[in-house]
């Protein structure tokens, strides 16, 4: 093999790989495992709070003692 002939192709391959990784992580939606885990935990927390908040509000509105204590 003649290194001088394949050298531009190898460098182009490395350059293309670096550009692909840069574009993928910044604009393509790729993410690391840590970032995905953090996003999943935040999503779960928001979903649980929304669901439990709705249930708590419904229970508060059904509470008969609430109206008696606020009338004092």
PQR file of N, CA, C, O and H, with PARSE charges and radii, in Angstrom:
ATOM      1  N   UNK A   1       0.827  -1.179   0.000 -0.4000 1.5000
ATOM      2  CA  UNK A   1       0.000   0.000   0.000 -0.0000 2.0000
ATOM      3  C   UNK A   1       0.873   1.245   0.000  0.5500 1.7000
ATOM      4  O   UNK A   1       1.931   1.300   0.627 -0.5500 1.4000
ATOM      5  N   UNK A   2       0.400   2.211  -0.709 -0.4000 1.5000
ATOM      6  CA  UNK A   2       1.105   3.481  -0.758 -0.0000 2.0000
ATOM      7  C   UNK A   2       0.374   4.465   0.165  0.5500 1.7000
ATOM      8  O   UNK A   2      -0.714   4.948  -0.148 -0.5500 1.4000
ATOM      9  H   UNK A   2      -0.459   2.167  -1.219  0.4000 1.0000
ATOM     10  N   UNK A   3       0.997   4.741   1.295 -0.4000 1.5000
ATOM     11  CA  UNK A   3       0.391   5.595   2.304 -0.0000 2.0000
ATOM     12  C   UNK A   3       0.049   6.970   1.758  0.5500 1.7000
ATOM     13  O   UNK A   3      -0.966   7.544   2.151 -0.5500 1.4000
ATOM     14  H   UNK A   3       1.881   4.349   1.550  0.4000 1.0000
ATOM     15  N   UNK A   4       0.839   7.498   0.892 -0.4000 1.5000
ATOM     16  CA  UNK A   4       0.602   8.836   0.343 -0.0000 2.0000
ATOM     17  C   UNK A   4      -0.672   8.881  -0.496  0.5500 1.7000
ATOM     18  O   UNK A   4      -1.289   9.940  -0.616 -0.5500 1.4000
ATOM     19  H   UNK A   4       1.664   7.031   0.572  0.4000 1.0000
ATOM     20  N   UNK A   5      -1.071   7.765  -1.071 -0.4000 1.5000
ATOM     21  CA  UNK A   5      -2.299   7.745  -1.879 -0.0000 2.0000
ATOM     22  C   UNK A   5      -3.550   7.601  -1.020  0.5500 1.7000
ATOM     23  O   UNK A   5      -4.594   8.159  -1.359 -0.5500 1.4000
ATOM     24  H   UNK A   5      -0.570   6.906  -0.973  0.4000 1.0000
ATOM     25  N   UNK A   6      -3.465   6.864   0.083 -0.4000 1.5000
ATOM     26  CA  UNK A   6      -4.654   6.658   0.906 -0.0000 2.0000
ATOM     27  C   UNK A   6      -4.777   7.662   2.060  0.5500 1.7000
ATOM     28  O   UNK A   6      -5.814   7.733   2.718 -0.5500 1.4000
ATOM     29  H   UNK A   6      -2.617   6.411   0.359  0.4000 1.0000
ATOM     30  N   UNK A   7      -3.731   8.420   2.293 -0.4000 1.5000
ATOM     31  CA  UNK A   7      -3.720   9.379   3.388 -0.0000 2.0000
ATOM     32  C   UNK A   7      -4.868  10.393   3.302  0.5500 1.7000
ATOM     33  O   UNK A   7      -5.521  10.620   4.321 -0.5500 1.4000
ATOM     34  H   UNK A   7      -2.888   8.362   1.758  0.4000 1.0000
ATOM     35  N   UNK A   8      -5.155  11.011   2.162 -0.4000 1.5000
ATOM     36  CA  UNK A   8      -6.281  11.964   2.096 -0.0000 2.0000
ATOM     37  C   UNK A   8      -7.632  11.297   2.404  0.5500 1.7000
ATOM     38  O   UNK A   8      -8.501  11.917   3.017 -0.5500 1.4000
ATOM     39  H   UNK A   8      -4.625  10.826   1.334  0.4000 1.0000
ATOM     40  N   UNK A   9      -7.805  10.071   1.993 -0.4000 1.5000
ATOM     41  CA  UNK A   9      -9.056   9.365   2.271 -0.0000 2.0000
ATOM     42  C   UNK A   9      -9.233   9.074   3.747  0.5500 1.7000
ATOM     43  O   UNK A   9     -10.337   9.187   4.279 -0.5500 1.4000
ATOM     44  H   UNK A   9      -7.099   9.567   1.495  0.4000 1.0000
ATOM     45  N   UNK A  10      -8.148   8.699   4.412 -0.4000 1.5000
ATOM     46  CA  UNK A  10      -8.212   8.427   5.846 -0.0000 2.0000
ATOM     47  C   UNK A  10      -8.533   9.703   6.615  0.5500 1.7000
ATOM     48  O   UNK A  10      -9.387   9.701   7.502 -0.5500 1.4000
ATOM     49  H   UNK A  10      -7.251   8.607   3.980  0.4000 1.0000
ATOM     50  N   UNK A  11      -7.850  10.784   6.274 -0.4000 1.5000
ATOM     51  CA  UNK A  11      -8.116  12.053   6.949 -0.0000 2.0000
ATOM     52  C   UNK A  11      -9.538  12.537   6.666  0.5500 1.7000
ATOM     53  O   UNK A  11     -10.177  13.099   7.555 -0.5500 1.4000
ATOM     54  H   UNK A  11      -7.157  10.785   5.554  0.4000 1.0000
ATOM     55  N   UNK A  12     -10.034  12.338   5.476 -0.4000 1.5000
ATOM     56  CA  UNK A  12     -11.412  12.726   5.148 -0.0000 2.0000
ATOM     57  C   UNK A  12     -12.407  11.901   5.961  0.5500 1.7000
ATOM     58  O   UNK A  12     -13.426  12.418   6.418 -0.5500 1.4000
ATOM     59  H   UNK A  12      -9.514  11.882   4.754  0.4000 1.0000
ATOM     60  N   UNK A  13     -12.107  10.637   6.133 -0.4000 1.5000
ATOM     61  CA  UNK A  13     -12.976   9.778   6.939 -0.0000 2.0000
ATOM     62  C   UNK A  13     -13.045  10.237   8.381  0.5500 1.7000
ATOM     63  O   UNK A  13     -14.126  10.319   8.964 -0.5500 1.4000
ATOM     64  H   UNK A  13     -11.279  10.217   5.762  0.4000 1.0000
ATOM     65  N   UNK A  14     -11.889  10.538   8.956 -0.4000 1.5000
ATOM     66  CA  UNK A  14     -11.857  11.039  10.345 -0.0000 2.0000
ATOM     67  C   UNK A  14     -12.588  12.376  10.456  0.5500 1.7000
ATOM     68  O   UNK A  14     -13.351  12.596  11.397 -0.5500 1.4000
ATOM     69  H   UNK A  14     -11.011  10.472   8.482  0.4000 1.0000
ATOM     70  N   UNK A  15     -12.354  13.251   9.511 -0.4000 1.5000
ATOM     71  CA  UNK A  15     -13.025  14.558   9.531 -0.0000 2.0000
ATOM     72  C   UNK A  15     -14.535  14.411   9.410  0.5500 1.7000
ATOM     73  O   UNK A  15     -15.288  15.082  10.116 -0.5500 1.4000
ATOM     74  H   UNK A  15     -11.734  13.073   8.747  0.4000 1.0000
ATOM     75  N   UNK A  16     -14.976  13.533   8.517 -0.4000 1.5000
ATOM     76  CA  UNK A  16     -16.410  13.295   8.354 -0.0000 2.0000
ATOM     77  C   UNK A  16     -17.028  12.712   9.613  0.5500 1.7000
ATOM     78  O   UNK A  16     -18.145  13.073   9.982 -0.5500 1.4000
ATOM     79  H   UNK A  16     -14.364  12.987   7.944  0.4000 1.0000
ATOM     80  N   UNK A  17     -16.312  11.816  10.273 -0.4000 1.5000
ATOM     81  CA  UNK A  17     -16.821  11.222  11.513 -0.0000 2.0000
ATOM     82  C   UNK A  17     -16.971  12.275  12.602  0.5500 1.7000
ATOM     83  O   UNK A  17     -17.966  12.290  13.326 -0.5500 1.4000
ATOM     84  H   UNK A  17     -15.404  11.523   9.974  0.4000 1.0000
ATOM     85  N   UNK A  18     -15.990  13.148  12.717 -0.4000 1.5000
ATOM     86  CA  UNK A  18     -16.041  14.211  13.734 -0.0000 2.0000
ATOM     87  C   UNK A  18     -17.190  15.165  13.448  0.5500 1.7000
ATOM     88  O   UNK A  18     -17.910  15.555  14.367 -0.5500 1.4000
ATOM     89  H   UNK A  18     -15.181  13.136  12.129  0.4000 1.0000
ATOM     90  N   UNK A  19     -17.373  15.541  12.204 -0.4000 1.5000
ATOM     91  CA  UNK A  19     -18.479  16.432  11.840 -0.0000 2.0000
ATOM     92  C   UNK A  19     -19.818  15.745  12.106  0.5500 1.7000
ATOM     93  O   UNK A  19     -20.746  16.380  12.608 -0.5500 1.4000
ATOM     94  H   UNK A  19     -16.788  15.224  11.457  0.4000 1.0000
ATOM     95  N   UNK A  20     -19.928  14.464  11.779 -0.4000 1.5000
ATOM     96  CA  UNK A  20     -21.179  13.729  12.011 -0.0000 2.0000
ATOM     97  C   UNK A  20     -21.517  13.670  13.495  0.5500 1.7000
ATOM     98  O   UNK A  20     -22.675  13.841  13.875 -0.5500 1.4000
ATOM     99  H   UNK A  20     -19.174  13.949  11.371  0.4000 1.0000
ATOM    100  N   UNK A  21     -20.520  13.429  14.332 -0.4000 1.5000
ATOM    101  CA  UNK A  21     -20.756  13.379  15.773 -0.0000 2.0000
ATOM    102  C   UNK A  21     -21.165  14.755  16.289  0.5500 1.7000
ATOM    103  O   UNK A  21     -22.092  14.856  17.093 -0.5500 1.4000
ATOM    104  H   UNK A  21     -19.579  13.289  14.024  0.4000 1.0000
ATOM    105  N   UNK A  22     -20.499  15.805  15.848 -0.4000 1.5000
ATOM    106  CA  UNK A  22     -20.826  17.160  16.277 -0.0000 2.0000
ATOM    107  C   UNK A  22     -22.259  17.524  15.884  0.5500 1.7000
ATOM    108  O   UNK A  22     -23.029  18.012  16.711 -0.5500 1.4000
ATOM    109  H   UNK A  22     -19.747  15.723  15.195  0.4000 1.0000
ATOM    110  N   UNK A  23     -22.606  17.288  14.640 -0.4000 1.5000
ATOM    111  CA  UNK A  23     -23.950  17.613  14.160 -0.0000 2.0000
ATOM    112  C   UNK A  23     -24.993  16.745  14.854  0.5500 1.7000
ATOM    113  O   UNK A  23     -26.063  17.237  15.213 -0.5500 1.4000
ATOM    114  H   UNK A  23     -21.981  16.891  13.969  0.4000 1.0000
ATOM    115  N   UNK A  24     -24.698  15.474  15.045 -0.4000 1.5000
ATOM    116  CA  UNK A  24     -25.648  14.573  15.686 -0.0000 2.0000
ATOM    117  C   UNK A  24     -25.961  14.960  17.117  0.5500 1.7000
ATOM    118  O   UNK A  24     -27.127  14.961  17.511 -0.5500 1.4000
ATOM    119  H   UNK A  24     -23.829  15.075  14.753  0.4000 1.0000
ATOM    120  N   UNK A  25     -24.954  15.286  17.902 -0.4000 1.5000
ATOM    121  CA  UNK A  25     -25.186  15.639  19.301 -0.0000 2.0000
ATOM    122  C   UNK A  25     -25.787  17.032  19.457  0.5500 1.7000
ATOM    123  O   UNK A  25     -26.585  17.252  20.367 -0.5500 1.4000
ATOM    124  H   UNK A  25     -24.006  15.284  17.582  0.4000 1.0000
ATOM    125  N   UNK A  26     -25.428  17.969  18.601 -0.4000 1.5000
ATOM    126  CA  UNK A  26     -25.918  19.333  18.757 -0.0000 2.0000
ATOM    127  C   UNK A  26     -27.247  19.602  18.062  0.5500 1.7000
ATOM    128  O   UNK A  26     -28.052  20.389  18.560 -0.5500 1.4000
ATOM    129  H   UNK A  26     -24.779  17.791  17.861  0.4000 1.0000
ATOM    130  N   UNK A  27     -27.489  18.967  16.929 -0.4000 1.5000
ATOM    131  CA  UNK A  27     -28.685  19.275  16.154 -0.0000 2.0000
ATOM    132  C   UNK A  27     -29.540  18.052  15.846  0.5500 1.7000
ATOM    133  O   UNK A  27     -30.704  18.201  15.475 -0.5500 1.4000
ATOM    134  H   UNK A  27     -26.835  18.327  16.525  0.4000 1.0000
ATOM    135  N   UNK A  28     -29.002  16.867  15.987 -0.4000 1.5000
ATOM    136  CA  UNK A  28     -29.711  15.665  15.586 -0.0000 2.0000
ATOM    137  C   UNK A  28     -30.485  14.976  16.688  0.5500 1.7000
ATOM    138  O   UNK A  28     -31.181  13.996  16.422 -0.5500 1.4000
ATOM    139  H   UNK A  28     -28.056  16.745  16.288  0.4000 1.0000
ATOM    140  N   UNK A  29     -30.387  15.452  17.911 -0.4000 1.5000
ATOM    141  CA  UNK A  29     -31.137  14.861  18.994 -0.0000 2.0000
ATOM    142  C   UNK A  29     -30.441  13.704  19.690  0.5500 1.7000
ATOM    143  O   UNK A  29     -31.041  13.051  20.543 -0.5500 1.4000
ATOM    144  H   UNK A  29     -29.821  16.247  18.127  0.4000 1.0000
ATOM    145  N   UNK A  30     -29.192  13.437  19.346 -0.4000 1.5000
ATOM    146  CA  UNK A  30     -28.460  12.385  20.044 -0.0000 2.0000
ATOM    147  C   UNK A  30     -28.178  12.859  21.456  0.5500 1.7000
ATOM    148  O   UNK A  30     -28.067  14.061  21.695 -0.5500 1.4000
ATOM    149  H   UNK A  30     -28.704  13.967  18.653  0.4000 1.0000
ATOM    150  N   UNK A  31     -28.060  11.929  22.397 -0.4000 1.5000
ATOM    151  CA  UNK A  31     -27.702  12.300  23.756 -0.0000 2.0000
ATOM    152  C   UNK A  31     -26.996  11.153  24.447  0.5500 1.7000
ATOM    153  O   UNK A  31     -27.068  10.002  24.016 -0.5500 1.4000
ATOM    154  H   UNK A  31     -28.150  10.952  22.203  0.4000 1.0000
ATOM    155  N   UNK A  32     -26.323  11.486  25.512 -0.4000 1.5000
ATOM    156  CA  UNK A  32     -25.617  10.473  26.281 -0.0000 2.0000
ATOM    157  C   UNK A  32     -26.604   9.747  27.186  0.5500 1.7000
ATOM    158  O   UNK A  32     -27.738  10.192  27.361 -0.5500 1.4000
ATOM    159  H   UNK A  32     -26.265  12.421  25.862  0.4000 1.0000
ATOM    160  N   UNK A  33     -26.176   8.647  27.751 -0.4000 1.5000
ATOM    161  CA  UNK A  33     -27.034   7.876  28.646 -0.0000 2.0000
ATOM    162  C   UNK A  33     -27.407   8.690  29.877  0.5500 1.7000
ATOM    163  O   UNK A  33     -28.547   8.629  30.339 -0.5500 1.4000
ATOM    164  H   UNK A  33     -25.255   8.286  27.609  0.4000 1.0000
ATOM    165  N   UNK A  34     -26.462   9.448  30.410 -0.4000 1.5000
ATOM    166  CA  UNK A  34     -26.737  10.279  31.579 -0.0000 2.0000
ATOM    167  C   UNK A  34     -27.796  11.333  31.297  0.5500 1.7000
ATOM    168  O   UNK A  34     -28.678  11.563  32.124 -0.5500 1.4000
ATOM    169  H   UNK A  34     -25.536   9.498  30.035  0.4000 1.0000
ATOM    170  N   UNK A  35     -27.718  11.967  30.150 -0.4000 1.5000
ATOM    171  CA  UNK A  35     -28.712  12.977  29.791 -0.0000 2.0000
ATOM    172  C   UNK A  35     -30.080  12.346  29.582  0.5500 1.7000
ATOM    173  O   UNK A  35     -31.096  12.931  29.958 -0.5500 1.4000
ATOM    174  H   UNK A  35     -27.001  11.781  29.478  0.4000 1.0000
ATOM    175  N   UNK A  36     -30.118  11.166  28.989 -0.4000 1.5000
ATOM    176  CA  UNK A  36     -31.386  10.466  28.776 -0.0000 2.0000
ATOM    177  C   UNK A  36     -32.004  10.053  30.116  0.5500 1.7000
ATOM    178  O   UNK A  36     -33.216  10.166  30.300 -0.5500 1.4000
ATOM    179  H   UNK A  36     -29.293  10.691  28.684  0.4000 1.0000
ATOM    180  N   UNK A  37     -31.186   9.582  31.039 -0.4000 1.5000
ATOM    181  CA  UNK A  37     -31.684   9.206  32.368 -0.0000 2.0000
ATOM    182  C   UNK A  37     -32.253  10.417  33.097  0.5500 1.7000
ATOM    183  O   UNK A  37     -33.316  10.331  33.712 -0.5500 1.4000
ATOM    184  H   UNK A  37     -30.201   9.491  30.890  0.4000 1.0000
ATOM    185  N   UNK A  38     -31.552  11.542  33.030 -0.4000 1.5000
ATOM    186  CA  UNK A  38     -32.025  12.759  33.687 -0.0000 2.0000
ATOM    187  C   UNK A  38     -33.347  13.222  33.081  0.5500 1.7000
ATOM    188  O   UNK A  38     -34.248  13.644  33.806 -0.5500 1.4000
ATOM    189  H   UNK A  38     -30.689  11.613  32.530  0.4000 1.0000
ATOM    190  N   UNK A  39     -33.466  13.146  31.770 -0.4000 1.5000
ATOM    191  CA  UNK A  39     -34.697  13.548  31.104 -0.0000 2.0000
ATOM    192  C   UNK A  39     -35.853  12.623  31.496  0.5500 1.7000
ATOM    193  O   UNK A  39     -36.975  13.082  31.709 -0.5500 1.4000
ATOM    194  H   UNK A  39     -32.735  12.803  31.181  0.4000 1.0000
ATOM    195  N   UNK A  40     -35.576  11.333  31.589 -0.4000 1.5000
ATOM    196  CA  UNK A  40     -36.611  10.369  31.976 -0.0000 2.0000
ATOM    197  C   UNK A  40     -37.069  10.600  33.409  0.5500 1.7000
ATOM    198  O   UNK A  40     -38.267  10.551  33.686 -0.5500 1.4000
ATOM    199  H   UNK A  40     -34.664  10.960  31.416  0.4000 1.0000
ATOM    200  N   UNK A  41     -36.135  10.851  34.324 -0.4000 1.5000
ATOM    201  CA  UNK A  41     -36.498  11.104  35.721 -0.0000 2.0000
ATOM    202  C   UNK A  41     -37.347  12.369  35.851  0.5500 1.7000
ATOM    203  O   UNK A  41     -38.315  12.396  36.611 -0.5500 1.4000
ATOM    204  H   UNK A  41     -35.161  10.891  34.098  0.4000 1.0000
ATOM    205  N   UNK A  42     -36.987  13.400  35.119 -0.4000 1.5000
ATOM    206  CA  UNK A  42     -37.755  14.645  35.164 -0.0000 2.0000
ATOM    207  C   UNK A  42     -39.166  14.420  34.612  0.5500 1.7000
ATOM    208  O   UNK A  42     -40.144  14.922  35.166 -0.5500 1.4000
ATOM    209  H   UNK A  42     -36.200  13.378  34.501  0.4000 1.0000
ATOM    210  N   UNK A  43     -39.259  13.674  33.533 -0.4000 1.5000
ATOM    211  CA  UNK A  43     -40.555  13.390  32.926 -0.0000 2.0000
ATOM    212  C   UNK A  43     -41.447  12.591  33.872  0.5500 1.7000
ATOM    213  O   UNK A  43     -42.641  12.868  33.993 -0.5500 1.4000
ATOM    214  H   UNK A  43     -38.465  13.266  33.083  0.4000 1.0000
ATOM    215  N   UNK A  44     -40.867  11.606  34.538 -0.4000 1.5000
ATOM    216  CA  UNK A  44     -41.631  10.796  35.494 -0.0000 2.0000
ATOM    217  C   UNK A  44     -42.088  11.650  36.663  0.5500 1.7000
ATOM    218  O   UNK A  44     -43.233  11.533  37.100 -0.5500 1.4000
ATOM    219  H   UNK A  44     -39.898  11.380  34.441  0.4000 1.0000
ATOM    220  N   UNK A  45     -41.233  12.491  37.165 -0.4000 1.5000
ATOM    221  CA  UNK A  45     -41.588  13.357  38.292 -0.0000 2.0000
ATOM    222  C   UNK A  45     -42.739  14.280  37.929  0.5500 1.7000
ATOM    223  O   UNK A  45     -43.681  14.434  38.706 -0.5500 1.4000
ATOM    224  H   UNK A  45     -40.303  12.587  36.810  0.4000 1.0000
ATOM    225  N   UNK A  46     -42.671  14.887  36.774 -0.4000 1.5000
ATOM    226  CA  UNK A  46     -43.740  15.791  36.334 -0.0000 2.0000
ATOM    227  C   UNK A  46     -45.049  15.025  36.182  0.5500 1.7000
ATOM    228  O   UNK A  46     -46.099  15.514  36.600 -0.5500 1.4000
ATOM    229  H   UNK A  46     -41.906  14.762  36.143  0.4000 1.0000
ATOM    230  N   UNK A  47     -45.006  13.839  35.594 -0.4000 1.5000
ATOM    231  CA  UNK A  47     -46.222  13.046  35.397 -0.0000 2.0000
ATOM    232  C   UNK A  47     -46.847  12.641  36.727  0.5500 1.7000
ATOM    233  O   UNK A  47     -48.066  12.707  36.886 -0.5500 1.4000
ATOM    234  H   UNK A  47     -44.153  13.442  35.255  0.4000 1.0000
ATOM    235  N   UNK A  48     -46.030  12.227  37.673 -0.4000 1.5000
ATOM    236  CA  UNK A  48     -46.546  11.812  38.983 -0.0000 2.0000
ATOM    237  C   UNK A  48     -47.153  13.010  39.712  0.5500 1.7000
ATOM    238  O   UNK A  48     -48.232  12.892  40.291 -0.5500 1.4000
ATOM    239  H   UNK A  48     -45.040  12.174  37.545  0.4000 1.0000
ATOM    240  N   UNK A  49     -46.492  14.138  39.694 -0.4000 1.5000
ATOM    241  CA  UNK A  49     -47.004  15.332  40.378 -0.0000 2.0000
ATOM    242  C   UNK A  49     -48.323  15.774  39.757  0.5500 1.7000
ATOM    243  O   UNK A  49     -49.260  16.118  40.478 -0.5500 1.4000
ATOM    244  H   UNK A  49     -45.615  14.234  39.224  0.4000 1.0000
ATOM    245  N   UNK A  50     -48.408  15.768  38.440 -0.4000 1.5000
ATOM    246  CA  UNK A  50     -49.652  16.160  37.780 -0.0000 2.0000
ATOM    247  C   UNK A  50     -50.791  15.217  38.155  0.5500 1.7000
ATOM    248  O   UNK A  50     -51.897  15.664  38.459 -0.5500 1.4000
ATOM    249  H   UNK A  50     -47.647  15.488  37.854  0.4000 1.0000
ATOM    250  N   UNK A  51     -50.520  13.923  38.135 -0.4000 1.5000
ATOM    251  CA  UNK A  51     -51.554  12.938  38.436 -0.0000 2.0000
ATOM    252  C   UNK A  51     -51.989  13.015  39.894  0.5500 1.7000
ATOM    253  O   UNK A  51     -53.185  13.034  40.182 -0.5500 1.4000
ATOM    254  H   UNK A  51     -49.621  13.561  37.888  0.4000 1.0000
ATOM    255  N   UNK A  52     -51.030  13.059  40.815 -0.4000 1.5000
ATOM    256  CA  UNK A  52     -51.380  13.119  42.234 -0.0000 2.0000
ATOM    257  C   UNK A  52     -52.016  14.453  42.596  0.5500 1.7000
ATOM    258  O   UNK A  52     -52.878  14.509  43.474 -0.5500 1.4000
ATOM    259  H   UNK A  52     -50.058  13.044  40.580  0.4000 1.0000
ATOM    260  N   UNK A  53     -51.606  15.518  41.937 -0.4000 1.5000
ATOM    261  CA  UNK A  53     -52.217  16.828  42.183 -0.0000 2.0000
ATOM    262  C   UNK A  53     -53.680  16.837  41.794  0.5500 1.7000
ATOM    263  O   UNK A  53     -54.505  17.417  42.500 -0.5500 1.4000
ATOM    264  H   UNK A  53     -50.906  15.473  41.224  0.4000 1.0000
ATOM    265  N   UNK A  54     -54.014  16.207  40.686 -0.4000 1.5000
ATOM    266  CA  UNK A  54     -55.408  16.114  40.246 -0.0000 2.0000
ATOM    267  C   UNK A  54     -56.237  15.307  41.241  0.5500 1.7000
ATOM    268  O   UNK A  54     -57.360  15.684  41.576 -0.5500 1.4000
ATOM    269  H   UNK A  54     -53.344  15.736  40.113  0.4000 1.0000
ATOM    270  N   UNK A  55     -55.681  14.205  41.706 -0.4000 1.5000
ATOM    271  CA  UNK A  55     -56.384  13.371  42.684 -0.0000 2.0000
ATOM    272  C   UNK A  55     -56.585  14.127  43.990  0.5500 1.7000
ATOM    273  O   UNK A  55     -57.676  14.097  44.559 -0.5500 1.4000
ATOM    274  H   UNK A  55     -54.769  13.898  41.435  0.4000 1.0000
ATOM    275  N   UNK A  56     -55.558  14.798  44.468 -0.4000 1.5000
ATOM    276  CA  UNK A  56     -55.658  15.540  45.725 -0.0000 2.0000
ATOM    277  C   UNK A  56     -56.685  16.659  45.619  0.5500 1.7000
ATOM    278  O   UNK A  56     -57.442  16.890  46.562 -0.5500 1.4000
ATOM    279  H   UNK A  56     -54.671  14.823  44.006  0.4000 1.0000
ATOM    280  N   UNK A  57     -56.723  17.350  44.500 -0.4000 1.5000
ATOM    281  CA  UNK A  57     -57.686  18.428  44.307 -0.0000 2.0000
ATOM    282  C   UNK A  57     -59.112  17.876  44.277  0.5500 1.7000
ATOM    283  O   UNK A  57     -60.022  18.483  44.842 -0.5500 1.4000
ATOM    284  H   UNK A  57     -56.108  17.162  43.734  0.4000 1.0000
ATOM    285  N   UNK A  58     -59.312  16.747  43.631 -0.4000 1.5000
ATOM    286  CA  UNK A  58     -60.643  16.130  43.592 -0.0000 2.0000
ATOM    287  C   UNK A  58     -61.080  15.711  44.996  0.5500 1.7000
ATOM    288  O   UNK A  58     -62.241  15.897  45.361 -0.5500 1.4000
ATOM    289  H   UNK A  58     -58.573  16.253  43.172  0.4000 1.0000
ATOM    290  N   UNK A  59     -60.174  15.154  45.776 -0.4000 1.5000
ATOM    291  CA  UNK A  59     -60.505  14.747  47.138 -0.0000 2.0000
ATOM    292  C   UNK A  59     -60.807  15.962  48.015  0.5500 1.7000
ATOM    293  O   UNK A  59     -61.699  15.917  48.862 -0.5500 1.4000
ATOM    294  H   UNK A  59     -59.231  15.002  45.480  0.4000 1.0000
ATOM    295  N   UNK A  60     -60.061  17.040  47.808 -0.4000 1.5000
ATOM    296  CA  UNK A  60     -60.303  18.262  48.574 -0.0000 2.0000
ATOM    297  C   UNK A  60     -61.678  18.830  48.259  0.5500 1.7000
ATOM    298  O   UNK A  60     -62.381  19.288  49.160 -0.5500 1.4000
ATOM    299  H   UNK A  60     -59.336  17.076  47.120  0.4000 1.0000
ATOM    300  N   UNK A  61     -62.061  18.804  47.012 -0.4000 1.5000
ATOM    301  CA  UNK A  61     -63.367  19.337  46.620 -0.0000 2.0000
ATOM    302  C   UNK A  61     -64.517  18.481  47.135  0.5500 1.7000
ATOM    303  O   UNK A  61     -65.619  18.992  47.334 -0.5500 1.4000
ATOM    304  H   UNK A  61     -61.491  18.431  46.280  0.4000 1.0000
ATOM    305  N   UNK A  62     -64.285  17.191  47.355 -0.4000 1.5000
ATOM    306  CA  UNK A  62     -65.324  16.303  47.885 -0.0000 2.0000
ATOM    307  C   UNK A  62     -65.398  16.333  49.401  0.5500 1.7000
ATOM    308  O   UNK A  62     -66.354  15.809  49.971 -0.5500 1.4000
ATOM    309  H   UNK A  62     -63.389  16.776  47.194  0.4000 1.0000
ATOM    310  N   UNK A  63     -64.444  16.916  50.057 -0.4000 1.5000
ATOM    311  CA  UNK A  63     -64.368  16.894  51.519 -0.0000 2.0000
ATOM    312  C   UNK A  63     -65.468  17.783  52.107  0.5500 1.7000
ATOM    313  O   UNK A  63     -65.490  18.993  51.884 -0.5500 1.4000
ATOM    314  H   UNK A  63     -63.667  17.342  49.594  0.4000 1.0000
ATOM    315  N   UNK A  64     -66.372  17.164  52.858 -0.4000 1.5000
ATOM    316  CA  UNK A  64     -67.467  17.912  53.475 -0.0000 2.0000
ATOM    317  C   UNK A  64     -66.996  18.772  54.635  0.5500 1.7000
ATOM    318  O   UNK A  64     -67.581  19.826  54.881 -0.5500 1.4000
ATOM    319  H   UNK A  64     -66.354  16.181  53.040  0.4000 1.0000
ATOM    320  N   UNK A  65     -65.972  18.366  55.349 -0.4000 1.5000
ATOM    321  CA  UNK A  65     -65.472  19.128  56.494 -0.0000 2.0000
ATOM    322  C   UNK A  65     -64.793  20.414  56.059  0.5500 1.7000
ATOM    323  O   UNK A  65     -64.636  21.330  56.866 -0.5500 1.4000
ATOM    324  H   UNK A  65     -65.496  17.509  55.150  0.4000 1.0000
ATOM    325  N   UNK A  66     -64.400  20.498  54.837 -0.4000 1.5000
ATOM    326  CA  UNK A  66     -63.720  21.699  54.337 -0.0000 2.0000
ATOM    327  C   UNK A  66     -64.661  22.907  54.404  0.5500 1.7000
ATOM    328  O   UNK A  66     -64.251  23.993  54.814 -0.5500 1.4000
ATOM    329  H   UNK A  66     -64.528  19.754  54.182  0.4000 1.0000
ATOM    330  N   UNK A  67     -65.892  22.721  54.010 -0.4000 1.5000
ATOM    331  CA  UNK A  67     -66.830  23.856  54.004 -0.0000 2.0000
ATOM    332  C   UNK A  67     -67.232  24.267  55.419  0.5500 1.7000
ATOM    333  O   UNK A  67     -67.475  25.446  55.678 -0.5500 1.4000
ATOM    334  H   UNK A  67     -66.225  21.839  53.677  0.4000 1.0000
ATOM    335  N   UNK A  68     -67.303  23.301  56.332 -0.4000 1.5000
ATOM    336  CA  UNK A  68     -67.654  23.623  57.715 -0.0000 2.0000
ATOM    337  C   UNK A  68     -66.550  24.415  58.407  0.5500 1.7000
ATOM    338  O   UNK A  68     -66.838  25.357  59.145 -0.5500 1.4000
ATOM    339  H   UNK A  68     -67.105  22.343  56.122  0.4000 1.0000
ATOM    340  N   UNK A  69     -65.297  24.049  58.181 -0.4000 1.5000
ATOM    341  CA  UNK A  69     -64.193  24.741  58.841 -0.0000 2.0000
ATOM    342  C   UNK A  69     -63.975  26.123  58.258  0.5500 1.7000
ATOM    343  O   UNK A  69     -63.530  27.020  58.974 -0.5500 1.4000
ATOM    344  H   UNK A  69     -65.062  23.284  57.581  0.4000 1.0000
ATOM    345  N   UNK A  70     -64.269  26.324  56.993 -0.4000 1.5000
ATOM    346  CA  UNK A  70     -64.052  27.635  56.403 -0.0000 2.0000
ATOM    347  C   UNK A  70     -65.175  28.606  56.737  0.5500 1.7000
ATOM    348  O   UNK A  70     -65.013  29.814  56.565 -0.5500 1.4000
ATOM    349  H   UNK A  70     -64.630  25.596  56.411  0.4000 1.0000
ATOM    350  N   UNK A  71     -66.326  28.093  57.217 -0.4000 1.5000
ATOM    351  CA  UNK A  71     -67.455  28.963  57.570 -0.0000 2.0000
ATOM    352  C   UNK A  71     -67.279  29.586  58.941  0.5500 1.7000
ATOM    353  O   UNK A  71     -68.000  30.531  59.259 -0.5500 1.4000
ATOM    354  H   UNK A  71     -66.458  27.112  57.357  0.4000 1.0000
ATOM    355  N   UNK A  72     -66.378  29.118  59.757 -0.4000 1.5000
ATOM    356  CA  UNK A  72     -66.184  29.630  61.127 -0.0000 2.0000
ATOM    357  C   UNK A  72     -65.726  31.024  61.137  0.5500 1.7000
ATOM    358  O   UNK A  72     -65.518  31.597  62.206 -0.5500 1.4000
ATOM    359  H   UNK A  72     -65.792  28.350  59.498  0.4000 1.0000
TER
END
